């Protein structure tokens, strides 16, 4: 849509605030509850790591649009579905304020010929389609 991350109050249905962080539509959102961070992926080719306060903590610029994200908690990995591939990002140590950051050098697995819109992890394995 417009690349904005919107925050909603569930009880009232009221939007509390929104933040512009992507140049294209947000394709997927994932949450890492233990670290209190949110990941968004966009067709503009970016992945954003958000803090629990709704601020952008890290922005990765990829060479391809992002169509899907999945968080793998056991291995502390974020997996992105791209055009013709998936890319796996490891979490590095937390920074000085305690928020984790992603390794900018993800491992790319090219096993698809079209966009990857579905990615899940089950028992340490990744499934994509």
SULCOR-V849639 format. One record per pair of residues at least 12 apart in sequence whose C-alpha atoms are under 10 Angstrom apart, sorted by the first residue. I is the first residue (numbers start at 1). J is the second residue. D is the distance in whole Angstrom. If there is no record, write none. Layout:
i: {I & I}
j: {J & J}
d: {D & D}
This chain:
i: {1 & 1 & 1 & 1 & 1 & 1 & 1 & 1 & 2 & 2 & 2 & 2 & 2 & 2 & 2 & 3 & 3 & 3 & 3 & 3 & 3 & 3 & 3 & 3 & 3 & 3 & 3 & 3 & 3 & 3 & 4 & 4 & 4 & 4 & 4 & 4 & 4 & 4 & 4 & 4 & 5 & 5 & 5 & 5 & 5 & 5 & 5 & 5 & 5 & 5 & 5 & 5 & 6 & 6 & 6 & 6 & 7 & 7 & 17 & 18 & 19 & 19 & 19 & 20 & 21 & 21 & 21 & 21 & 21 & 21 & 21 & 21 & 21 & 22 & 22 & 22 & 22 & 22 & 22 & 22 & 22 & 22 & 22 & 23 & 23 & 23 & 23 & 23 & 24 & 24 & 24 & 24 & 24 & 24 & 24 & 25 & 25 & 25 & 25 & 25 & 25 & 26 & 26 & 26 & 26 & 26 & 26 & 26 & 26 & 26 & 26 & 27 & 27 & 27 & 27 & 27 & 27 & 27 & 27 & 27 & 27 & 27 & 28 & 28 & 28 & 28 & 28 & 28 & 28 & 28 & 28 & 28 & 28 & 28 & 28 & 29 & 29 & 29 & 29 & 29 & 29 & 29 & 29 & 30 & 30 & 30 & 30 & 30 & 30 & 31 & 31 & 31 & 31 & 31 & 32 & 32 & 32 & 32 & 32 & 33 & 33 & 34 & 35 & 35 & 35 & 35 & 35 & 35 & 36 & 36 & 36 & 36 & 36 & 36 & 37 & 37 & 37 & 37 & 37 & 37 & 37 & 37 & 37 & 37 & 37 & 37 & 38 & 38 & 38 & 38 & 38 & 38 & 38 & 39 & 39 & 39 & 39 & 39 & 39 & 39 & 39 & 40 & 40 & 40 & 40 & 41 & 41 & 41 & 41 & 41 & 41 & 41 & 41 & 41 & 41 & 42 & 42 & 42 & 42 & 42 & 42 & 43 & 43 & 43 & 43 & 43 & 43 & 44 & 44 & 44 & 44 & 44 & 44 & 44 & 45 & 45 & 45 & 45 & 45 & 45 & 45 & 45 & 45 & 46 & 46 & 46 & 46 & 46 & 46 & 46 & 46 & 47 & 47 & 47 & 47 & 47 & 47 & 47 & 47 & 47 & 47 & 48 & 48 & 48 & 49 & 49 & 49 & 49 & 50 & 51 & 51 & 52 & 57 & 57 & 57 & 58 & 58 & 58 & 58 & 58 & 59 & 59 & 59 & 60 & 60 & 60 & 60 & 61 & 62 & 62 & 62 & 62 & 62 & 63 & 63 & 64 & 64 & 64 & 64 & 64 & 64 & 65 & 65 & 65 & 65 & 65 & 66 & 66 & 66 & 66 & 66 & 66 & 66 & 66 & 66 & 67 & 67 & 67 & 67 & 67 & 67 & 67 & 67 & 67 & 67 & 68 & 68 & 68 & 68 & 68 & 68 & 68 & 68 & 68 & 68 & 68 & 69 & 69 & 69 & 69 & 69 & 69 & 69 & 69 & 69 & 69 & 70 & 70 & 70 & 70 & 70 & 70 & 71 & 71 & 71 & 71 & 71 & 72 & 72 & 72 & 72 & 72 & 72 & 72 & 72 & 72 & 73 & 73 & 74 & 74 & 75 & 75 & 75 & 76 & 76 & 76 & 76 & 76 & 77 & 77 & 77 & 77 & 77 & 77 & 77 & 78 & 78 & 78 & 78 & 78 & 79 & 79 & 79 & 79 & 79 & 79 & 79 & 79 & 80 & 80 & 80 & 80 & 80 & 80 & 80 & 81 & 81 & 81 & 81 & 81 & 81 & 81 & 81 & 81 & 82 & 82 & 82 & 82 & 82 & 82 & 82 & 82 & 82 & 83 & 83 & 83 & 83 & 83 & 83 & 83 & 84 & 84 & 84 & 84 & 84 & 84 & 84 & 84 & 84 & 85 & 85 & 85 & 85 & 85 & 85 & 85 & 85 & 85 & 85 & 85 & 86 & 86 & 86 & 86 & 86 & 86 & 86 & 86 & 86 & 86 & 86 & 86 & 86 & 86 & 86 & 87 & 87 & 87 & 87 & 87 & 87 & 88 & 88 & 88 & 88 & 88 & 88 & 89 & 89 & 89 & 89 & 89 & 89 & 89 & 89 & 90 & 90 & 90 & 90 & 90 & 90 & 91 & 91 & 92 & 111 & 111 & 112 & 112 & 114 & 115 & 116 & 116 & 117}
j: {22 & 23 & 24 & 25 & 26 & 27 & 42 & 43 & 20 & 21 & 22 & 23 & 24 & 25 & 26 & 18 & 19 & 20 & 21 & 22 & 23 & 24 & 25 & 26 & 27 & 40 & 41 & 42 & 43 & 44 & 17 & 18 & 19 & 20 & 21 & 22 & 23 & 24 & 25 & 26 & 17 & 18 & 19 & 20 & 21 & 22 & 25 & 26 & 29 & 40 & 50 & 54 & 18 & 19 & 20 & 54 & 19 & 54 & 54 & 54 & 54 & 55 & 56 & 56 & 40 & 42 & 46 & 47 & 48 & 50 & 55 & 56 & 59 & 40 & 41 & 42 & 43 & 44 & 45 & 46 & 47 & 48 & 59 & 42 & 43 & 44 & 45 & 46 & 41 & 42 & 43 & 44 & 45 & 46 & 65 & 41 & 42 & 43 & 44 & 66 & 67 & 40 & 41 & 42 & 43 & 44 & 46 & 47 & 66 & 67 & 68 & 40 & 41 & 42 & 43 & 44 & 65 & 66 & 67 & 68 & 69 & 117 & 40 & 41 & 42 & 43 & 47 & 66 & 67 & 68 & 69 & 70 & 80 & 81 & 117 & 41 & 42 & 47 & 48 & 68 & 69 & 70 & 71 & 49 & 68 & 69 & 70 & 71 & 78 & 49 & 50 & 52 & 70 & 71 & 71 & 72 & 73 & 76 & 78 & 52 & 73 & 73 & 51 & 52 & 94 & 98 & 99 & 100 & 50 & 51 & 52 & 53 & 99 & 100 & 49 & 50 & 51 & 52 & 53 & 54 & 55 & 56 & 57 & 99 & 100 & 101 & 50 & 51 & 52 & 54 & 56 & 57 & 71 & 51 & 56 & 58 & 59 & 69 & 70 & 71 & 78 & 59 & 66 & 68 & 69 & 59 & 60 & 65 & 66 & 67 & 68 & 69 & 80 & 81 & 82 & 64 & 65 & 66 & 67 & 68 & 69 & 64 & 65 & 66 & 67 & 68 & 82 & 61 & 62 & 63 & 64 & 65 & 66 & 67 & 60 & 61 & 62 & 63 & 64 & 65 & 66 & 67 & 82 & 59 & 60 & 61 & 62 & 63 & 64 & 65 & 66 & 59 & 60 & 61 & 62 & 65 & 66 & 69 & 78 & 80 & 102 & 60 & 61 & 102 & 99 & 100 & 101 & 102 & 99 & 99 & 100 & 99 & 99 & 100 & 101 & 99 & 100 & 101 & 102 & 104 & 101 & 102 & 104 & 102 & 103 & 104 & 105 & 104 & 82 & 87 & 104 & 105 & 106 & 82 & 83 & 81 & 82 & 83 & 84 & 85 & 115 & 80 & 81 & 82 & 83 & 115 & 80 & 81 & 82 & 83 & 86 & 87 & 115 & 116 & 117 & 80 & 81 & 82 & 83 & 86 & 115 & 116 & 117 & 118 & 119 & 80 & 81 & 82 & 86 & 115 & 116 & 117 & 118 & 119 & 120 & 128 & 81 & 82 & 86 & 87 & 88 & 116 & 117 & 118 & 119 & 120 & 88 & 118 & 119 & 120 & 121 & 126 & 88 & 89 & 119 & 120 & 121 & 88 & 90 & 120 & 121 & 122 & 123 & 124 & 125 & 126 & 121 & 124 & 123 & 124 & 90 & 91 & 124 & 89 & 90 & 91 & 92 & 102 & 89 & 90 & 91 & 92 & 102 & 103 & 106 & 90 & 91 & 102 & 103 & 106 & 106 & 107 & 108 & 119 & 120 & 121 & 126 & 128 & 106 & 108 & 116 & 117 & 118 & 119 & 128 & 109 & 112 & 115 & 116 & 117 & 118 & 119 & 128 & 129 & 108 & 109 & 110 & 112 & 114 & 115 & 116 & 117 & 118 & 110 & 112 & 113 & 114 & 115 & 116 & 117 & 109 & 110 & 111 & 112 & 113 & 114 & 115 & 116 & 129 & 108 & 109 & 110 & 111 & 112 & 113 & 114 & 115 & 116 & 128 & 129 & 106 & 107 & 108 & 109 & 110 & 111 & 112 & 115 & 116 & 117 & 119 & 126 & 127 & 128 & 129 & 105 & 106 & 107 & 108 & 109 & 110 & 103 & 105 & 106 & 107 & 108 & 109 & 101 & 102 & 103 & 104 & 105 & 106 & 107 & 108 & 102 & 103 & 104 & 105 & 106 & 107 & 103 & 104 & 104 & 128 & 129 & 128 & 129 & 129 & 129 & 128 & 129 & 129}
d: {10 & 10 & 7 & 4 & 7 & 9 & 10 & 10 & 8 & 10 & 8 & 7 & 6 & 5 & 8 & 10 & 9 & 6 & 6 & 4 & 6 & 5 & 5 & 6 & 9 & 10 & 10 & 8 & 9 & 9 & 10 & 6 & 5 & 4 & 6 & 7 & 9 & 9 & 8 & 8 & 9 & 5 & 5 & 6 & 7 & 9 & 10 & 8 & 10 & 8 & 10 & 9 & 4 & 7 & 9 & 9 & 9 & 8 & 9 & 9 & 8 & 8 & 9 & 10 & 9 & 10 & 9 & 9 & 7 & 10 & 9 & 7 & 9 & 9 & 8 & 7 & 9 & 7 & 9 & 7 & 9 & 8 & 9 & 8 & 8 & 6 & 9 & 9 & 10 & 6 & 6 & 5 & 8 & 9 & 9 & 9 & 6 & 6 & 7 & 10 & 10 & 7 & 6 & 4 & 7 & 9 & 9 & 9 & 9 & 8 & 10 & 8 & 6 & 5 & 7 & 10 & 9 & 7 & 5 & 6 & 8 & 9 & 6 & 5 & 7 & 10 & 10 & 8 & 7 & 5 & 6 & 9 & 9 & 10 & 9 & 7 & 9 & 10 & 10 & 8 & 7 & 8 & 10 & 10 & 9 & 7 & 6 & 6 & 9 & 10 & 9 & 10 & 9 & 7 & 7 & 9 & 7 & 9 & 10 & 9 & 9 & 9 & 9 & 9 & 9 & 9 & 7 & 7 & 9 & 7 & 5 & 9 & 8 & 10 & 7 & 6 & 5 & 6 & 9 & 9 & 10 & 10 & 9 & 8 & 8 & 10 & 5 & 7 & 7 & 9 & 10 & 10 & 10 & 9 & 10 & 10 & 10 & 8 & 9 & 9 & 9 & 10 & 9 & 9 & 8 & 10 & 9 & 8 & 5 & 7 & 7 & 7 & 8 & 9 & 10 & 10 & 6 & 5 & 7 & 9 & 10 & 8 & 4 & 5 & 6 & 10 & 9 & 9 & 9 & 9 & 8 & 6 & 7 & 10 & 8 & 6 & 5 & 6 & 5 & 4 & 6 & 9 & 9 & 7 & 5 & 5 & 6 & 9 & 8 & 7 & 7 & 6 & 5 & 7 & 8 & 9 & 8 & 9 & 10 & 9 & 10 & 6 & 9 & 10 & 10 & 9 & 8 & 8 & 9 & 7 & 9 & 10 & 8 & 9 & 8 & 10 & 9 & 7 & 8 & 10 & 10 & 9 & 9 & 8 & 9 & 7 & 10 & 9 & 9 & 10 & 9 & 10 & 10 & 9 & 10 & 10 & 6 & 7 & 9 & 10 & 10 & 10 & 9 & 6 & 7 & 9 & 6 & 6 & 5 & 8 & 9 & 10 & 9 & 9 & 9 & 7 & 5 & 6 & 8 & 10 & 7 & 6 & 5 & 8 & 10 & 6 & 5 & 7 & 9 & 9 & 7 & 5 & 6 & 7 & 10 & 10 & 6 & 9 & 9 & 10 & 10 & 10 & 9 & 8 & 7 & 8 & 10 & 9 & 6 & 6 & 7 & 9 & 10 & 10 & 10 & 8 & 8 & 10 & 10 & 9 & 6 & 9 & 10 & 8 & 9 & 9 & 9 & 9 & 9 & 8 & 8 & 9 & 8 & 9 & 6 & 6 & 9 & 10 & 5 & 5 & 6 & 10 & 8 & 10 & 10 & 7 & 8 & 8 & 10 & 9 & 9 & 9 & 10 & 8 & 9 & 9 & 9 & 10 & 10 & 9 & 8 & 9 & 9 & 8 & 10 & 10 & 10 & 7 & 5 & 6 & 7 & 7 & 8 & 9 & 10 & 10 & 9 & 9 & 8 & 6 & 5 & 8 & 10 & 9 & 8 & 7 & 6 & 4 & 6 & 9 & 9 & 6 & 7 & 4 & 5 & 5 & 5 & 7 & 10 & 7 & 5 & 4 & 6 & 6 & 8 & 8 & 7 & 7 & 9 & 10 & 10 & 8 & 6 & 5 & 7 & 8 & 8 & 9 & 7 & 10 & 8 & 10 & 10 & 8 & 10 & 9 & 6 & 5 & 4 & 6 & 9 & 10 & 9 & 5 & 5 & 6 & 8 & 10 & 6 & 6 & 7 & 7 & 5 & 7 & 9 & 6 & 6 & 9 & 9 & 7 & 9 & 6 & 9 & 10 & 9 & 10 & 9 & 8 & 9 & 8 & 7 & 5 & 6}
